[in-house]
Amino acid sequence: MESENRAATAERKTRETEVFVAVDLDGSGDYDIETGIGFFDHMLEAFAKHASLDLKIRAEGDLHVDMHHTVEDVGIVLGNACAQALGEARGIRRFGHAYVPMDETLSRAAVDVSKRPYLVWRVDFPRDKIGEMDTELFKEWFHAFAMNAGLCLHVENLYGANCHHIVESCFKATARAFRAATEVDPRAGGALPSTKGSFG
């Protein structure tokens, strides 16, 4: 399992967006990200760094309409790439969780790489926007990512006041939980971490 190349690329082209993603789950946190949305790039860079995966993203979308299609489609394609890189997910730890504090804010995330996707999102924002970006779009990204990566993902902001801190702590907590869940378990011997003998 340790010698397996856990890297993949994925892309999506529609009338609304064109997205390309390359991911290496066993990277070192290197990133090269351009979506046309500065704050979103910042969050994806934090995700790559704290998940310790190498990530390249190129996205062009109908930003003259709004940011929704670009944000959602990046989540879809990143999720697809991660699912491909995981393959059958043999030998991984499967579960991961993390708490991340940022100043006055504390958020937590828990991940089950089960190929039975689900999102629980308990995050409220005191404002509708961070800069030009609608805060409601972050749930769309997390949902798209979880559904397409095959994750049961729970994200919760326990407390906080600053919108930037709230969302960044959610991205970092999810990244840390994802890293823990997808790490190779040297005791697993390449076995599927399920008593059912299959995922999904």
C-alpha positions in Angstrom: 0.0 0.0 0.0 2.8 2.4 0.9 4.3 2.3 -2.6 1.0 2.9 -4.4 0.7 6.2 -6.2 -2.2 7.9 -4.6 -2.5 10.8 -7.1 -5.1 11.6 -9.6 -6.4 14.3 -12.0 -10.0 15.3 -12.8 -11.7 17.9 -14.8 -15.2 19.2 -15.6 -16.3 21.4 -18.5 -19.8 22.9 -18.7 -21.3 26.1 -20.1 -20.7 27.6 -16.7 -17.2 26.5 -15.6 -14.0 24.8 -16.7 -12.2 23.2 -13.8 -9.0 21.1 -13.6 -7.6 19.5 -10.4 -4.5 17.5 -9.8 -4.0 16.0 -6.3 -1.4 13.8 -4.6 -2.6 12.6 -1.2 0.9 11.8 -0.1 2.3 15.2 -0.9 3.8 17.8 1.4 1.2 20.6 1.2 2.5 22.2 -2.0 -0.2 24.2 -3.9 -0.8 26.1 -7.1 -4.4 27.4 -7.1 -6.2 29.9 -9.4 -10.0 30.1 -9.3 -10.5 33.8 -9.9 -11.8 34.2 -6.4 -9.1 35.4 -4.1 -10.5 34.5 -0.7 -11.6 31.0 -2.0 -8.0 30.5 -3.2 -6.8 31.3 0.3 -9.1 28.7 1.8 -8.1 26.0 -0.7 -4.4 26.8 -0.1 -5.0 26.3 3.7 -6.8 23.0 2.9 -3.9 21.7 0.9 -1.3 22.8 3.5 -3.1 21.3 6.4 -4.2 18.1 4.6 -0.5 17.7 3.6 -1.5 17.0 0.0 -0.2 18.5 -3.2 -2.9 20.4 -5.0 -3.2 22.2 -8.4 -6.4 23.8 -9.3 -7.3 25.8 -12.4 -10.9 27.1 -12.6 -12.6 29.5 -15.0 -16.2 30.3 -14.3 -19.0 32.6 -15.0 -18.0 35.1 -12.3 -19.9 37.8 -14.2 -23.0 35.9 -13.0 -21.8 35.1 -9.5 -19.4 32.8 -7.7 -21.8 29.9 -7.0 -21.0 27.7 -10.1 -17.2 28.1 -9.7 -17.2 27.3 -6.0 -19.5 24.3 -6.3 -17.7 22.8 -9.3 -14.3 23.1 -7.7 -15.8 21.1 -4.8 -17.1 18.5 -7.3 -13.9 18.1 -9.2 -11.6 18.1 -6.1 -13.9 15.5 -4.6 -13.7 13.4 -7.7 -9.9 13.6 -7.8 -9.6 12.6 -4.2 -11.9 9.6 -4.7 -9.8 8.5 -7.7 -6.6 8.9 -5.7 -8.0 6.9 -2.8 -9.1 4.0 -5.1 -10.5 1.2 -3.0 -9.2 3.0 0.1 -7.5 -0.2 1.4 -5.1 0.2 4.3 -6.2 3.7 5.3 -7.2 4.7 8.9 -10.7 5.6 7.5 -11.7 7.9 10.4 -10.3 11.3 11.4 -11.2 14.3 13.4 -9.7 17.6 14.4 -10.3 20.8 16.4 -8.9 24.0 15.1 -8.8 27.3 17.1 -8.3 30.7 15.5 -8.3 33.5 18.0 -11.8 33.7 19.4 -13.1 30.9 17.2 -13.1 27.1 17.6 -14.3 24.6 14.9 -14.2 20.9 14.6 -14.5 18.3 11.8 -14.9 14.6 11.7 -14.5 12.4 8.6 -15.4 8.9 7.7 -14.0 7.8 4.3 -16.9 5.4 3.8 -18.0 6.0 0.2 -21.4 6.7 1.8 -21.4 10.5 1.4 -23.1 12.8 3.9 -22.6 16.3 5.2 -23.6 17.7 8.5 -23.0 21.5 8.5 -23.5 23.4 11.7 -21.9 26.7 10.9 -23.5 30.1 11.1 -22.0 33.4 10.0 -22.7 36.8 11.6 -22.4 38.4 8.1 -23.6 37.5 4.6 -20.3 38.2 2.9 -16.5 37.9 3.4 -15.3 40.6 1.0 -17.2 39.9 -2.2 -17.9 36.2 -1.4 -21.3 35.1 0.0 -20.8 33.1 3.1 -23.6 30.7 2.1 -21.3 29.4 -0.7 -19.0 27.6 1.8 -21.7 25.1 2.6 -22.1 24.5 -1.1 -18.3 23.7 -1.4 -18.2 21.4 1.6 -21.3 19.5 0.3 -19.9 19.1 -3.2 -16.6 18.0 -1.9 -18.0 15.4 0.6 -20.5 14.0 -1.9 -17.9 13.5 -4.7 -15.0 12.3 -2.4 -17.3 9.8 -0.8 -17.0 11.2 2.7 -19.3 11.3 5.7 -18.3 14.7 6.9 -19.4 16.6 10.0 -18.3 20.2 10.3 -19.3 22.4 13.3 -18.3 25.9 14.5 -18.5 25.7 18.2 -18.1 29.4 18.7 -16.7 32.5 17.0 -17.4 36.0 15.9 -15.1 36.8 13.0 -16.4 35.3 9.7 -12.9 34.9 8.3 -11.8 33.0 11.4 -14.9 30.8 11.3 -14.6 29.6 7.7 -10.8 29.3 7.8 -11.0 27.1 10.9 -13.6 24.9 9.2 -11.3 24.4 6.2 -8.3 23.7 8.4 -10.2 21.3 10.7 -11.6 19.4 7.7 -8.1 19.2 6.1 -6.6 17.9 9.3 -9.4 15.3 9.7 -9.2 14.3 6.1 -5.4 13.9 6.4 -5.8 11.6 9.5 -8.5 9.5 7.8 -6.7 9.0 4.6 -3.3 8.2 6.1 -2.0 4.6 5.5 -2.2 2.6 8.7 0.9 0.4 8.9 -1.0 -2.1 11.0 -3.8 -2.6 8.5 -1.8 -4.6 6.0 -3.6 -3.1 3.1 -7.0 -4.4 4.3 -10.2 -2.6 3.8 -11.1 -0.9 7.0 -14.7 -2.3 7.2 -16.2 -5.4 8.7 -18.6 -5.5 5.7 -15.7 -6.2 3.3 -16.8 -3.4 1.0 -17.5 0.3 1.1 -20.5 2.1 -0.3 
